[in-house]
Amino acid sequence: MAAIAAKVPNLTLNDGHKFPIVGLGTYEAPPGVVEQVVRVAIDAGYRHFDCADFYENEHEVGQALRDAIRDGKVTRD
C-alpha cells in the first residue's frame, strides 16, 4: 500500500511537511457505513480525510483510523 500512497500528489507546506492534495470527504457519510469507507480508503492509499464535529461521524472515522494505526497500516505522523 505504501507504493499507492507514494503516488498521491502532495503539496509541501511552509514547515516542510507534505500534505496530500487528494482527500476523502466524510460529510453526509451514513452512520454504520463511514467506518468501512475510511478503512477501504486507507487501504487504497488515502491519507487525507475531511472530518468535522458537525458531520457527527467522528467516532466511526476515528475508530477506522485508530485500527489502521494499531495494525501498522499508517502512522500518526
Phi and psi in radians as a Rosetta constraint file:
Dihedral C 1 N 2 CA 2 C 2 CIRCULARHARMONIC -1.060 0.35
Dihedral N 2 CA 2 C 2 N 3 CIRCULARHARMONIC -0.592 0.35
Dihedral C 2 N 3 CA 3 C 3 CIRCULARHARMONIC -1.123 0.35
Dihedral N 3 CA 3 C 3 N 4 CIRCULARHARMONIC -0.656 0.35
Dihedral C 3 N 4 CA 4 C 4 CIRCULARHARMONIC -1.167 0.35
Dihedral N 4 CA 4 C 4 N 5 CIRCULARHARMONIC -0.835 0.35
Dihedral C 4 N 5 CA 5 C 5 CIRCULARHARMONIC -1.082 0.35
Dihedral N 5 CA 5 C 5 N 6 CIRCULARHARMONIC -0.571 0.35
Dihedral C 5 N 6 CA 6 C 6 CIRCULARHARMONIC -1.172 0.35
Dihedral N 6 CA 6 C 6 N 7 CIRCULARHARMONIC -0.366 0.35
Dihedral C 6 N 7 CA 7 C 7 CIRCULARHARMONIC -1.508 0.35
Dihedral N 7 CA 7 C 7 N 8 CIRCULARHARMONIC -0.205 0.35
Dihedral C 7 N 8 CA 8 C 8 CIRCULARHARMONIC -1.241 0.35
Dihedral N 8 CA 8 C 8 N 9 CIRCULARHARMONIC 2.217 0.35
Dihedral C 8 N 9 CA 9 C 9 CIRCULARHARMONIC -1.075 0.35
Dihedral N 9 CA 9 C 9 N 10 CIRCULARHARMONIC 2.476 0.35
Dihedral C 9 N 10 CA 10 C 10 CIRCULARHARMONIC -2.168 0.35
Dihedral N 10 CA 10 C 10 N 11 CIRCULARHARMONIC 2.716 0.35
Dihedral C 10 N 11 CA 11 C 11 CIRCULARHARMONIC -1.850 0.35
Dihedral N 11 CA 11 C 11 N 12 CIRCULARHARMONIC 2.549 0.35
Dihedral C 11 N 12 CA 12 C 12 CIRCULARHARMONIC -1.698 0.35
Dihedral N 12 CA 12 C 12 N 13 CIRCULARHARMONIC 2.129 0.35
Dihedral C 12 N 13 CA 13 C 13 CIRCULARHARMONIC -1.375 0.35
Dihedral N 13 CA 13 C 13 N 14 CIRCULARHARMONIC 2.937 0.35
Dihedral C 13 N 14 CA 14 C 14 CIRCULARHARMONIC -0.997 0.35
Dihedral N 14 CA 14 C 14 N 15 CIRCULARHARMONIC -0.526 0.35
Dihedral C 14 N 15 CA 15 C 15 CIRCULARHARMONIC -1.552 0.35
Dihedral N 15 CA 15 C 15 N 16 CIRCULARHARMONIC 0.090 0.35
Dihedral C 15 N 16 CA 16 C 16 CIRCULARHARMONIC 1.638 0.35
Dihedral N 16 CA 16 C 16 N 17 CIRCULARHARMONIC -0.223 0.35
Dihedral C 16 N 17 CA 17 C 17 CIRCULARHARMONIC -1.220 0.35
Dihedral N 17 CA 17 C 17 N 18 CIRCULARHARMONIC 2.599 0.35
Dihedral C 17 N 18 CA 18 C 18 CIRCULARHARMONIC -1.642 0.35
Dihedral N 18 CA 18 C 18 N 19 CIRCULARHARMONIC 2.493 0.35
Dihedral C 18 N 19 CA 19 C 19 CIRCULARHARMONIC -2.277 0.35
Dihedral N 19 CA 19 C 19 N 20 CIRCULARHARMONIC 2.078 0.35
Dihedral C 19 N 20 CA 20 C 20 CIRCULARHARMONIC -1.141 0.35
Dihedral N 20 CA 20 C 20 N 21 CIRCULARHARMONIC 2.333 0.35
Dihedral C 20 N 21 CA 21 C 21 CIRCULARHARMONIC -1.548 0.35
Dihedral N 21 CA 21 C 21 N 22 CIRCULARHARMONIC -0.152 0.35
Dihedral C 21 N 22 CA 22 C 22 CIRCULARHARMONIC -1.821 0.35
Dihedral N 22 CA 22 C 22 N 23 CIRCULARHARMONIC 2.176 0.35
Dihedral C 22 N 23 CA 23 C 23 CIRCULARHARMONIC -2.397 0.35
Dihedral N 23 CA 23 C 23 N 24 CIRCULARHARMONIC 2.940 0.35
Dihedral C 23 N 24 CA 24 C 24 CIRCULARHARMONIC -1.870 0.35
Dihedral N 24 CA 24 C 24 N 25 CIRCULARHARMONIC 2.140 0.35
Dihedral C 24 N 25 CA 25 C 25 CIRCULARHARMONIC -1.458 0.35
Dihedral N 25 CA 25 C 25 N 26 CIRCULARHARMONIC 2.421 0.35
Dihedral C 25 N 26 CA 26 C 26 CIRCULARHARMONIC -1.970 0.35
Dihedral N 26 CA 26 C 26 N 27 CIRCULARHARMONIC 0.133 0.35
Dihedral C 26 N 27 CA 27 C 27 CIRCULARHARMONIC -1.131 0.35
Dihedral N 27 CA 27 C 27 N 28 CIRCULARHARMONIC 2.306 0.35
Dihedral C 27 N 28 CA 28 C 28 CIRCULARHARMONIC 1.097 0.35
Dihedral N 28 CA 28 C 28 N 29 CIRCULARHARMONIC 0.301 0.35
Dihedral C 28 N 29 CA 29 C 29 CIRCULARHARMONIC -1.239 0.35
Dihedral N 29 CA 29 C 29 N 30 CIRCULARHARMONIC 2.254 0.35
Dihedral C 29 N 30 CA 30 C 30 CIRCULARHARMONIC -1.150 0.35
Dihedral N 30 CA 30 C 30 N 31 CIRCULARHARMONIC 2.437 0.35
Dihedral C 30 N 31 CA 31 C 31 CIRCULARHARMONIC -0.991 0.35
Dihedral N 31 CA 31 C 31 N 32 CIRCULARHARMONIC 2.490 0.35
Dihedral C 31 N 32 CA 32 C 32 CIRCULARHARMONIC 1.491 0.35
Dihedral N 32 CA 32 C 32 N 33 CIRCULARHARMONIC -0.150 0.35
Dihedral C 32 N 33 CA 33 C 33 CIRCULARHARMONIC -2.074 0.35
Dihedral N 33 CA 33 C 33 N 34 CIRCULARHARMONIC -0.647 0.35
Dihedral C 33 N 34 CA 34 C 34 CIRCULARHARMONIC -1.065 0.35
Dihedral N 34 CA 34 C 34 N 35 CIRCULARHARMONIC -0.598 0.35
Dihedral C 34 N 35 CA 35 C 35 CIRCULARHARMONIC -1.065 0.35
Dihedral N 35 CA 35 C 35 N 36 CIRCULARHARMONIC -0.801 0.35
Dihedral C 35 N 36 CA 36 C 36 CIRCULARHARMONIC -1.176 0.35
Dihedral N 36 CA 36 C 36 N 37 CIRCULARHARMONIC -0.643 0.35
Dihedral C 36 N 37 CA 37 C 37 CIRCULARHARMONIC -1.070 0.35
Dihedral N 37 CA 37 C 37 N 38 CIRCULARHARMONIC -0.775 0.35
Dihedral C 37 N 38 CA 38 C 38 CIRCULARHARMONIC -1.131 0.35
Dihedral N 38 CA 38 C 38 N 39 CIRCULARHARMONIC -0.709 0.35
Dihedral C 38 N 39 CA 39 C 39 CIRCULARHARMONIC -1.031 0.35
Dihedral N 39 CA 39 C 39 N 40 CIRCULARHARMONIC -0.805 0.35
Dihedral C 39 N 40 CA 40 C 40 CIRCULARHARMONIC -1.143 0.35
Dihedral N 40 CA 40 C 40 N 41 CIRCULARHARMONIC -0.707 0.35
Dihedral C 40 N 41 CA 41 C 41 CIRCULARHARMONIC -1.088 0.35
Dihedral N 41 CA 41 C 41 N 42 CIRCULARHARMONIC -0.734 0.35
Dihedral C 41 N 42 CA 42 C 42 CIRCULARHARMONIC -1.059 0.35
Dihedral N 42 CA 42 C 42 N 43 CIRCULARHARMONIC -0.795 0.35
Dihedral C 42 N 43 CA 43 C 43 CIRCULARHARMONIC -1.102 0.35
Dihedral N 43 CA 43 C 43 N 44 CIRCULARHARMONIC -0.489 0.35
Dihedral C 43 N 44 CA 44 C 44 CIRCULARHARMONIC -1.454 0.35
Dihedral N 44 CA 44 C 44 N 45 CIRCULARHARMONIC -0.126 0.35
Dihedral C 44 N 45 CA 45 C 45 CIRCULARHARMONIC 1.942 0.35
Dihedral N 45 CA 45 C 45 N 46 CIRCULARHARMONIC -0.054 0.35
Dihedral C 45 N 46 CA 46 C 46 CIRCULARHARMONIC -1.121 0.35
Dihedral N 46 CA 46 C 46 N 47 CIRCULARHARMONIC 2.429 0.35
Dihedral C 46 N 47 CA 47 C 47 CIRCULARHARMONIC -2.344 0.35
Dihedral N 47 CA 47 C 47 N 48 CIRCULARHARMONIC 0.117 0.35
Dihedral C 47 N 48 CA 48 C 48 CIRCULARHARMONIC -2.231 0.35
Dihedral N 48 CA 48 C 48 N 49 CIRCULARHARMONIC 2.063 0.35
Dihedral C 48 N 49 CA 49 C 49 CIRCULARHARMONIC -2.176 0.35
Dihedral N 49 CA 49 C 49 N 50 CIRCULARHARMONIC 2.232 0.35
Dihedral C 49 N 50 CA 50 C 50 CIRCULARHARMONIC -1.497 0.35
Dihedral N 50 CA 50 C 50 N 51 CIRCULARHARMONIC 2.005 0.35
Dihedral C 50 N 51 CA 51 C 51 CIRCULARHARMONIC -2.331 0.35
Dihedral N 51 CA 51 C 51 N 52 CIRCULARHARMONIC 2.678 0.35
Dihedral C 51 N 52 CA 52 C 52 CIRCULARHARMONIC -2.772 0.35
Dihedral N 52 CA 52 C 52 N 53 CIRCULARHARMONIC 2.584 0.35
Dihedral C 52 N 53 CA 53 C 53 CIRCULARHARMONIC -0.972 0.35
Dihedral N 53 CA 53 C 53 N 54 CIRCULARHARMONIC -0.635 0.35
Dihedral C 53 N 54 CA 54 C 54 CIRCULARHARMONIC -0.993 0.35
Dihedral N 54 CA 54 C 54 N 55 CIRCULARHARMONIC -0.523 0.35
Dihedral C 54 N 55 CA 55 C 55 CIRCULARHARMONIC -1.247 0.35
Dihedral N 55 CA 55 C 55 N 56 CIRCULARHARMONIC -0.353 0.35
Dihedral C 55 N 56 CA 56 C 56 CIRCULARHARMONIC 1.012 0.35
Dihedral N 56 CA 56 C 56 N 57 CIRCULARHARMONIC 0.571 0.35
Dihedral C 56 N 57 CA 57 C 57 CIRCULARHARMONIC -2.295 0.35
Dihedral N 57 CA 57 C 57 N 58 CIRCULARHARMONIC 0.290 0.35
Dihedral C 57 N 58 CA 58 C 58 CIRCULARHARMONIC -1.093 0.35
Dihedral N 58 CA 58 C 58 N 59 CIRCULARHARMONIC -0.512 0.35
Dihedral C 58 N 59 CA 59 C 59 CIRCULARHARMONIC -1.099 0.35
Dihedral N 59 CA 59 C 59 N 60 CIRCULARHARMONIC -0.811 0.35
Dihedral C 59 N 60 CA 60 C 60 CIRCULARHARMONIC -1.195 0.35
Dihedral N 60 CA 60 C 60 N 61 CIRCULARHARMONIC -0.728 0.35
Dihedral C 60 N 61 CA 61 C 61 CIRCULARHARMONIC -1.075 0.35
Dihedral N 61 CA 61 C 61 N 62 CIRCULARHARMONIC -0.801 0.35
Dihedral C 61 N 62 CA 62 C 62 CIRCULARHARMONIC -1.076 0.35
Dihedral N 62 CA 62 C 62 N 63 CIRCULARHARMONIC -0.698 0.35
Dihedral C 62 N 63 CA 63 C 63 CIRCULARHARMONIC -1.095 0.35
Dihedral N 63 CA 63 C 63 N 64 CIRCULARHARMONIC -0.764 0.35
Dihedral C 63 N 64 CA 64 C 64 CIRCULARHARMONIC -1.095 0.35
Dihedral N 64 CA 64 C 64 N 65 CIRCULARHARMONIC -0.726 0.35
Dihedral C 64 N 65 CA 65 C 65 CIRCULARHARMONIC -1.170 0.35
Dihedral N 65 CA 65 C 65 N 66 CIRCULARHARMONIC -0.760 0.35
Dihedral C 65 N 66 CA 66 C 66 CIRCULARHARMONIC -1.018 0.35
Dihedral N 66 CA 66 C 66 N 67 CIRCULARHARMONIC -0.785 0.35
Dihedral C 66 N 67 CA 67 C 67 CIRCULARHARMONIC -1.124 0.35
Dihedral N 67 CA 67 C 67 N 68 CIRCULARHARMONIC -0.697 0.35
Dihedral C 67 N 68 CA 68 C 68 CIRCULARHARMONIC -1.136 0.35
Dihedral N 68 CA 68 C 68 N 69 CIRCULARHARMONIC -0.674 0.35
Dihedral C 68 N 69 CA 69 C 69 CIRCULARHARMONIC -1.170 0.35
Dihedral N 69 CA 69 C 69 N 70 CIRCULARHARMONIC -0.835 0.35
Dihedral C 69 N 70 CA 70 C 70 CIRCULARHARMONIC -1.001 0.35
Dihedral N 70 CA 70 C 70 N 71 CIRCULARHARMONIC -0.702 0.35
Dihedral C 70 N 71 CA 71 C 71 CIRCULARHARMONIC -1.428 0.35
Dihedral N 71 CA 71 C 71 N 72 CIRCULARHARMONIC -0.017 0.35
Dihedral C 71 N 72 CA 72 C 72 CIRCULARHARMONIC 1.369 0.35
Dihedral N 72 CA 72 C 72 N 73 CIRCULARHARMONIC 0.259 0.35
Dihedral C 72 N 73 CA 73 C 73 CIRCULARHARMONIC -1.323 0.35
Dihedral N 73 CA 73 C 73 N 74 CIRCULARHARMONIC -0.582 0.35
Dihedral C 73 N 74 CA 74 C 74 CIRCULARHARMONIC -2.452 0.35
Dihedral N 74 CA 74 C 74 N 75 CIRCULARHARMONIC 2.874 0.35
Dihedral C 74 N 75 CA 75 C 75 CIRCULARHARMONIC -2.066 0.35
Dihedral N 75 CA 75 C 75 N 76 CIRCULARHARMONIC 2.798 0.35
Dihedral C 75 N 76 CA 76 C 76 CIRCULARHARMONIC -1.131 0.35
Dihedral N 76 CA 76 C 76 N 77 CIRCULARHARMONIC -0.573 0.35
